[in-house]
Amino acid sequence: MGIFISILFSNMCDRTSHTKETGCIFPSYLYLEIKGLLGTGQFAESIPNLDLEVVDGMAKKLGLTFVTENEPESNVCFINSPELRDDYKSTFTPRDVLDYFYAVLQTPTYGQSQNVDFSHMPHPKDSDTFWKWVKLGGQIRQLHTLESSKMESPNTSFPNEGDNTITRKLTKTDGGYEPIDESKGKVWINGKQYFDKVPLLAWEFYVGGCQPAQKWLRDRVGQTLGVDAILHYQKIIVALEETDRLLKAMGPLEMA
């Protein structure tokens, strides 16, 4: 099973090549169109796509109040300001719920399981635990949507000139990865060009049942990579390495 997040429109007909199962899409918000303006893109309101009974249960357990939108900031009250210490926060939002559960779904217990019961996701034992995992989920969400500031400093390079066409077919016996040392290697796309200093950890990293660093290239065999595509792949490597680092630093989830 793979759990992914996207800021772009997704295809409901996607199918995993690993299990041949179709994907399910869970939008964060449902948007109600204004009557008479169907198809114009104008909306009357947005509604969090959450089970409010579950959210209310979390609120009572955590001693927090659920609000559908961030309160306007002011000089007197900055109840939802990002700068506010966690122990002073009294409310949480749909984005906080998203970040919490997205972090949980990246852990080995859930992210690599084929039998996740989404109706029985674990709740944190207290508000301190909740806010720690909200922070982690927010960081991973920004990594996976390639919006993190970490993307500004790729840790790999693409040193050789050439036609940038992926001709090297990635197979189980020849993955295109050539070790430089124990932790890094070259990822060849053809006989002359490669991505240099790719961490082995990122190359082998799984998101659900998928290895993104390998699958991205495999899906593009025969294609010519432009400048943006080369940078995009380098960002993927950053995201995978940082995701692993964050999860290892966080440790296991403490549940109620």
C-alpha positions as CSV (number, residue, x, y, z in Angstrom):
1,M,0.0,0.0,0.0
2,G,1.3,3.5,-0.8
3,I,0.2,6.7,0.9
4,F,0.9,9.9,-1.1
5,I,-0.1,13.5,-0.9
6,S,-0.5,15.9,-3.8
7,I,-1.3,19.6,-4.3
8,L,-2.3,18.9,-7.9
9,F,-5.4,17.2,-9.4
10,S,-5.1,13.5,-9.2
11,N,-6.4,10.8,-11.5
12,M,-9.0,8.6,-9.9
13,C,-8.1,5.8,-12.3
14,D,-4.6,5.4,-11.2
15,R,-3.4,1.8,-10.7
16,T,-0.5,0.4,-8.8
17,S,1.9,-1.8,-10.9
18,H,2.7,-3.8,-7.7
19,T,-0.7,-5.1,-6.7
20,K,-2.8,-4.0,-9.7
21,E,-5.2,-2.2,-7.2
22,T,-6.8,1.1,-8.0
23,G,-6.1,4.1,-5.8
24,C,-8.5,6.0,-3.6
25,I,-8.5,9.8,-3.3
26,F,-9.3,11.7,-0.1
27,P,-9.5,15.5,-0.7
28,S,-8.8,17.6,2.3
29,Y,-11.8,19.8,1.5
30,L,-15.0,19.5,-0.3
31,Y,-16.0,22.6,-2.3
32,L,-19.7,23.5,-2.8
33,E,-20.3,25.3,-6.1
34,I,-22.6,28.4,-6.1
35,K,-26.0,27.6,-7.5
36,G,-26.3,28.8,-11.1
37,L,-22.6,29.1,-11.5
38,L,-21.8,25.4,-12.1
39,G,-18.6,24.9,-13.9
40,T,-17.4,28.4,-13.4
41,G,-14.9,27.5,-10.6
42,Q,-16.7,29.9,-8.1
43,F,-17.5,28.2,-4.8
44,A,-19.8,29.2,-2.0
45,E,-17.8,27.5,0.8
46,S,-15.3,24.8,1.6
47,I,-16.0,22.0,4.0
48,P,-13.3,19.9,5.7
49,N,-13.5,16.3,4.5
50,L,-13.3,14.9,8.0
51,D,-15.5,12.7,10.2
52,L,-16.5,15.3,12.8
53,E,-17.3,12.5,15.3
54,V,-13.7,11.3,15.1
55,V,-12.4,14.9,15.3
56,D,-14.6,15.7,18.3
57,G,-13.2,12.6,20.0
58,M,-9.7,13.7,19.4
59,A,-10.6,17.2,20.7
60,K,-11.9,15.9,24.0
61,K,-9.0,13.5,24.5
62,L,-6.4,16.3,23.8
63,G,-8.2,19.1,25.6
64,L,-8.3,21.2,22.5
65,T,-11.0,22.9,20.4
66,F,-11.3,22.1,16.7
67,V,-11.8,25.1,14.4
68,T,-12.4,24.8,10.7
69,E,-10.3,27.8,9.7
70,N,-7.3,29.6,11.3
71,E,-8.5,32.6,13.4
72,P,-7.4,36.0,12.1
73,E,-4.1,37.1,13.8
74,S,-4.2,40.2,15.9
75,N,-1.9,42.1,18.2
76,V,-3.9,40.9,21.2
77,C,-4.6,37.2,20.4
78,F,-2.5,35.0,18.2
79,I,-4.1,31.8,19.2
80,N,-3.1,29.9,16.0
81,S,0.2,31.7,15.3
82,P,3.0,29.3,14.1
83,E,5.3,31.1,16.6
84,L,3.1,30.1,19.6
85,R,4.5,27.4,21.8
86,D,2.6,24.1,21.6
87,D,1.7,24.1,25.3
88,Y,-0.1,27.4,24.8
89,K,-2.2,26.3,21.8
90,S,-5.8,25.7,22.6
91,T,-7.2,24.9,19.1
92,F,-6.3,22.7,16.1
93,T,-7.4,22.9,12.4
94,P,-8.1,20.5,9.5
95,R,-4.5,21.1,8.4
96,D,-3.2,19.9,11.8
97,V,-5.3,16.7,11.5
98,L,-4.0,16.1,8.0
99,D,-0.4,16.6,9.1
100,Y,-0.8,14.3,12.1
101,F,-2.3,11.4,10.2
102,Y,0.1,11.9,7.3
103,A,3.0,11.5,9.7
104,V,1.4,8.4,11.2
105,L,0.9,6.8,7.7
106,Q,4.6,7.2,7.0
107,T,5.7,5.0,9.9
108,P,6.7,1.4,9.2
109,T,3.7,0.2,11.1
110,Y,1.2,1.8,8.8
111,G,3.1,3.0,5.7
112,Q,4.4,-0.5,4.8
113,S,1.3,-2.5,5.9
114,Q,-1.0,-3.9,3.3
115,N,-4.0,-4.1,5.7
116,V,-4.4,-0.6,7.2
117,D,-7.9,0.0,8.8
118,F,-8.3,3.7,8.2
119,S,-11.3,3.7,10.5
120,H,-9.1,2.8,13.5
121,M,-6.1,5.1,13.1
122,P,-4.3,5.7,16.4
123,H,-4.9,8.8,18.5
124,P,-2.0,10.4,20.4
125,K,-1.8,9.9,24.1
126,D,-1.7,13.7,24.8
127,S,-1.5,17.1,23.2
128,D,2.3,17.2,23.4
129,T,2.5,14.0,21.4
130,F,-0.1,15.3,19.0
131,W,1.8,18.6,18.2
132,K,5.1,16.8,17.8
133,W,3.6,14.6,15.1
134,V,1.7,17.5,13.5
135,K,5.1,19.2,13.1
136,L,6.6,16.1,11.7
137,G,3.7,15.6,9.3
138,G,3.9,19.2,8.1
139,Q,7.6,18.8,7.3
140,I,7.1,15.5,5.4
141,R,4.1,17.0,3.6
142,Q,6.3,19.9,2.4
143,L,9.0,17.4,1.4
144,H,6.6,15.2,-0.6
145,T,5.0,18.1,-2.4
146,L,8.5,19.5,-3.1
147,E,7.6,22.8,-1.3
148,S,10.2,22.5,1.5
149,S,13.1,24.9,1.7
150,K,15.3,21.8,1.7
151,M,14.7,21.6,-2.1
152,E,16.8,24.7,-2.6
153,S,20.0,22.7,-1.9
154,P,20.1,19.5,-3.8
155,N,22.7,17.0,-2.5
156,T,23.3,15.4,-5.9
157,S,24.7,16.6,-9.3
158,F,24.3,15.8,-13.0
159,P,27.8,16.5,-14.2
160,N,28.2,15.2,-17.8
161,E,26.8,16.7,-21.0
162,G,24.9,14.6,-23.4
163,D,21.4,14.2,-24.9
164,N,19.8,13.6,-21.5
165,T,17.8,10.6,-22.8
166,I,17.1,7.7,-20.5
167,T,18.2,4.6,-22.4
168,R,19.3,2.4,-19.6
169,K,16.5,0.1,-18.6
170,L,16.2,-0.5,-14.9
171,T,15.8,-4.1,-14.1
172,K,16.1,-6.2,-10.9
173,T,19.6,-7.3,-11.9
174,D,20.7,-4.0,-13.3
175,G,19.2,-1.0,-11.4
176,G,21.5,1.5,-12.8
177,Y,23.1,2.3,-9.4
178,E,26.9,2.2,-9.2
179,P,28.3,2.5,-5.7
180,I,30.9,5.2,-5.0
181,D,31.3,4.2,-1.4
182,E,29.1,2.6,1.3
183,S,26.6,5.4,1.4
184,K,26.5,7.1,-2.1
185,G,26.6,6.1,-5.7
186,K,26.0,7.1,-9.4
187,V,22.6,6.5,-11.0
188,W,23.2,6.1,-14.7
189,I,20.5,7.1,-17.2
190,N,22.5,6.2,-20.4
191,G,26.1,5.2,-21.3
192,K,27.5,8.7,-20.6
193,Q,25.3,10.5,-18.1
194,Y,24.4,9.9,-14.5
195,F,23.2,11.6,-11.3
196,D,26.2,11.7,-8.9
197,K,26.4,11.2,-5.2
198,V,22.9,9.7,-4.8
199,P,22.5,8.4,-1.3
200,L,21.9,4.6,-1.3
201,L,19.3,5.2,1.4
202,A,17.3,7.4,-0.9
203,W,17.8,5.0,-3.9
204,E,16.3,2.1,-1.9
205,F,13.8,4.1,0.1
206,Y,10.2,2.8,0.1
207,V,7.0,4.9,0.2
208,G,4.4,2.2,0.7
209,G,5.3,-0.5,-1.8
210,C,7.1,1.9,-4.2
211,Q,10.7,3.0,-4.5
212,P,10.2,6.5,-6.0
213,A,13.9,7.1,-6.9
214,Q,13.8,4.0,-9.1
215,K,10.2,4.1,-10.4
216,W,10.5,7.7,-11.6
217,L,13.4,6.8,-13.9
218,R,11.8,3.5,-15.0
219,D,8.6,5.2,-16.0
220,R,10.6,7.6,-18.3
221,V,12.8,5.1,-20.2
222,G,13.1,6.5,-23.7
223,Q,12.3,10.0,-22.7
224,T,14.7,13.0,-22.8
225,L,15.0,14.9,-19.6
226,G,14.9,18.7,-19.7
227,V,16.4,21.0,-17.1
228,D,13.3,21.1,-15.0
229,A,13.0,17.3,-15.0
230,I,16.6,16.9,-13.9
231,L,16.1,19.3,-11.0
232,H,12.8,17.5,-10.2
233,Y,14.6,14.2,-9.8
234,Q,17.2,15.8,-7.6
235,K,14.4,17.2,-5.4
236,I,12.9,13.7,-5.1
237,I,16.2,12.4,-3.7
238,V,16.3,15.2,-1.1
239,A,12.7,14.5,-0.1
240,L,13.4,10.7,0.4
241,E,16.6,11.3,2.4
242,E,15.0,13.9,4.6
243,T,11.9,11.8,5.2
244,D,14.0,8.9,6.4
245,R,16.0,11.3,8.7
246,L,12.9,12.8,10.2
247,L,11.2,9.5,10.9
248,K,14.3,8.0,12.5
249,A,14.7,11.0,14.7
250,M,11.1,10.9,15.8
251,G,11.0,7.4,17.0
252,P,7.8,5.4,17.7
253,L,4.4,6.9,18.1
254,E,3.1,7.0,21.7
255,M,-0.6,6.2,21.5
256,A,-3.3,6.6,24.1
